[in-house]
Amino acid sequence: MQITNIHQAKTQLSKLIERVLLGEEIVIARAGKPVAKLVPYQPNRQPRQGGQWRGKVEIAADFDQLPDELTAAFRGEKP
């Protein structure tokens, strides 16, 4: 794993990407402290499936109703 500074990464981005495509990880540092890592992109192998929260979360019947004080505040009225 190579560590490079931000200026060098900006000027040699194409070369760094080529190295990443060959499997190398590149760490980008600012003032000698790592701040980012370039790694090969790997798309999700499986499509996401929803429904994990079904039956576990309940929305209150009055969820969309604002209290009168809050409605008045949105209109700029003072209580």
Buried (B, 14 or more C-beta within 10 A) or exposed (E): EEEBEEEBBEEBEEEBEEBBEEEBEBBBBEEEEEEEEBEEEEEEEEEEEEEEEEEEEEEEEEEEEEEEEEEEEEEEEEE
